[in-house]
């Protein structure tokens, strides 16, 4: 949980309660999120075509 007015730096992963930075985001993380985002969009389009 991110506390009120707590700042999490860009390109980092935060976890815990309260949130704390646990590591920097690596290129493989960005690649995974790009693929996951596209999968979500594709599945939404597939669902809407069947509805």
C-alpha positions as CSV (number, residue, x, y, z in Angstrom):
1,X,0.0,0.0,0.0
2,X,1.4,3.4,-1.0
3,X,1.1,5.9,1.8
4,X,-0.4,9.3,1.3
5,X,2.2,11.5,-0.4
6,X,4.7,8.7,-0.7
7,X,6.8,8.8,-3.8
8,X,7.8,5.7,-5.8
9,X,10.6,6.4,-8.3
10,X,10.0,5.6,-11.9
11,X,11.2,2.3,-13.3
12,X,11.0,0.6,-9.9
13,X,9.0,-2.2,-8.4
14,X,7.4,-1.5,-5.0
15,X,5.8,-4.0,-2.7
16,X,4.6,-4.4,0.8
17,X,2.6,-2.5,3.4
18,X,3.7,0.2,3.5
19,X,5.2,0.0,0.0
20,X,8.9,0.0,-0.4
21,X,11.1,-0.2,-3.5
22,X,12.3,-3.8,-3.9
23,X,14.1,-3.6,-7.3
24,X,14.5,-1.7,-10.5
25,X,12.5,-2.6,-13.6
26,X,14.6,-4.5,-16.1
27,X,14.1,-4.6,-19.9
28,X,12.6,-8.1,-19.6
29,X,9.9,-6.7,-17.3
30,X,9.0,-4.1,-19.9
31,X,8.9,-6.7,-22.6
32,X,6.6,-8.9,-20.5
33,X,4.2,-6.0,-19.7
34,X,4.0,-5.1,-23.4
35,X,3.1,-8.6,-24.3
36,X,0.6,-8.9,-21.4
37,X,-1.0,-5.7,-22.4
38,X,-1.4,-6.8,-26.0
39,X,-2.8,-10.2,-24.9
40,X,-5.4,-8.4,-22.8
41,X,-6.5,-6.2,-25.7
42,X,-6.6,-9.2,-28.1
43,X,-8.8,-11.2,-25.6
44,X,-11.1,-8.2,-25.2
45,X,-11.6,-8.0,-28.9
46,X,-12.2,-11.7,-29.2
47,X,-14.8,-11.6,-26.4
48,X,-16.6,-8.7,-28.0
49,X,-16.8,-10.5,-31.4
50,X,-18.5,-13.4,-29.7
51,X,-21.0,-11.3,-27.8
